[in-house]
Amino acid sequence: MAKMTESGKRDFVSQMITILQQNTTLLTDSGFDPTAKIAQLQTELSAADEAEGRQIDAKAAAKAATKEASQTLKTAYDDGSASVEIIAGFLGKDHPLVQELRKLRKVNSKTEKVSE
């Protein structure tokens, strides 16, 4: 038997509330007053809805933070890479420092491809 999804559980609780409300007289006449249970389920469902809203907000915030982190890192990398070319313009492309900086860029590029 498959596990019930969150939306399935939410729907079940909603249906239970509705059924208890619609059958309050029948249940009360049988010795069970569902009033407290209806209130409890409504409170719990409301809390679950609010928690889900916070969860959705947190996911959106995490996605936005990831995008911002990627964009700011790209800007920093592009600026650093441009600095290599500026230095090459001053020292010449064959200068040992320029060659070292270009190697550094290539080594890090290969490391990223391997770890992805």
C-alpha positions as CSV (number, residue, x, y, z in Angstrom):
1,M,0.0,0.0,0.0
2,A,1.4,3.4,-1.0
3,K,2.0,6.2,1.5
4,M,-0.6,9.0,1.4
5,T,0.7,12.3,0.0
6,E,0.6,15.6,1.9
7,S,-2.3,16.7,-0.3
8,G,-4.1,13.4,0.4
9,K,-3.6,13.8,4.1
10,R,-4.9,17.4,3.9
11,D,-7.9,16.4,2.0
12,F,-8.6,13.5,4.4
13,V,-8.6,15.9,7.4
14,S,-10.9,18.4,5.5
15,Q,-13.3,15.6,4.7
16,M,-13.3,14.4,8.3
17,I,-14.2,17.9,9.5
18,T,-17.0,18.1,7.0
19,I,-18.3,14.6,7.8
20,L,-18.2,15.3,11.5
21,Q,-20.0,18.7,11.0
22,Q,-22.7,17.1,8.8
23,N,-23.3,14.2,11.2
24,T,-23.0,16.1,14.6
25,T,-26.6,15.3,15.5
26,L,-26.2,11.6,14.7
27,L,-23.0,11.3,16.6
28,T,-24.2,13.3,19.6
29,D,-27.4,11.1,19.8
30,S,-25.1,8.1,19.8
31,G,-23.0,9.4,22.7
32,F,-20.1,11.1,20.9
33,D,-20.1,14.9,20.8
34,P,-17.7,15.8,17.9
35,T,-17.6,19.5,18.6
36,A,-14.2,19.4,20.4
37,K,-12.8,17.1,17.7
38,I,-14.0,19.4,14.9
39,A,-12.3,22.4,16.6
40,Q,-9.1,20.4,17.2
41,L,-8.9,19.2,13.5
42,Q,-9.7,22.7,12.2
43,T,-6.9,24.2,14.4
44,E,-4.4,21.5,13.4
45,L,-5.3,21.8,9.7
46,S,-4.9,25.6,9.9
47,A,-1.5,25.2,11.6
48,A,-0.5,22.7,8.8
49,D,-1.6,25.2,6.1
50,E,0.4,28.0,7.8
51,A,3.5,25.7,8.1
52,E,3.2,24.7,4.5
53,G,3.1,28.4,3.5
54,R,6.3,29.0,5.5
55,Q,7.8,26.0,3.8
56,I,7.0,27.4,0.3
57,D,8.4,30.8,1.3
58,A,11.6,29.2,2.6
59,K,12.0,27.2,-0.7
60,A,11.5,30.4,-2.7
61,A,14.0,32.2,-0.5
62,A,16.6,29.4,-0.9
63,K,16.1,29.4,-4.6
64,A,16.6,33.2,-4.7
65,A,19.7,33.0,-2.5
66,T,21.2,30.3,-4.7
67,K,20.6,32.4,-7.8
68,E,22.1,35.5,-6.1
69,A,25.1,33.4,-4.9
70,S,25.7,32.1,-8.5
71,Q,25.3,35.5,-10.0
72,T,27.7,37.3,-7.6
73,L,30.3,34.5,-7.9
74,K,30.1,34.8,-11.7
75,T,30.7,38.5,-11.4
76,A,33.7,37.9,-9.2
77,Y,35.1,35.2,-11.5
78,D,34.6,37.4,-14.6
79,D,36.3,40.3,-12.9
80,G,39.2,38.1,-11.7
81,S,39.5,36.6,-15.2
82,A,39.5,40.1,-16.8
83,S,42.3,41.0,-14.3
84,V,44.4,38.2,-15.9
85,E,44.0,39.8,-19.3
86,I,44.8,43.3,-17.9
87,I,48.0,41.9,-16.3
88,A,48.8,40.2,-19.6
89,G,48.4,43.5,-21.3
90,F,51.0,45.1,-19.0
91,L,53.5,42.2,-18.7
92,G,52.9,40.4,-22.0
93,K,51.2,37.1,-22.6
94,D,54.5,35.1,-22.3
95,H,55.4,36.5,-18.8
96,P,55.7,33.8,-16.2
97,L,53.1,35.5,-13.9
98,V,50.6,35.6,-16.7
99,Q,51.2,32.0,-17.6
100,E,50.8,31.0,-13.9
101,L,47.5,32.9,-13.7
102,R,46.2,31.3,-16.9
103,K,47.2,27.8,-15.6
104,L,45.4,28.6,-12.3
105,R,42.2,29.3,-14.3
106,K,42.6,26.1,-16.3
107,V,43.3,23.9,-13.3
108,N,40.2,25.2,-11.4
109,S,38.1,24.8,-14.6
110,K,39.1,21.1,-14.8
111,T,38.5,20.6,-11.1
112,E,34.9,21.8,-11.5
113,K,34.2,19.6,-14.4
114,V,35.4,16.5,-12.5
115,S,33.4,17.3,-9.4
116,E,30.1,18.0,-11.3
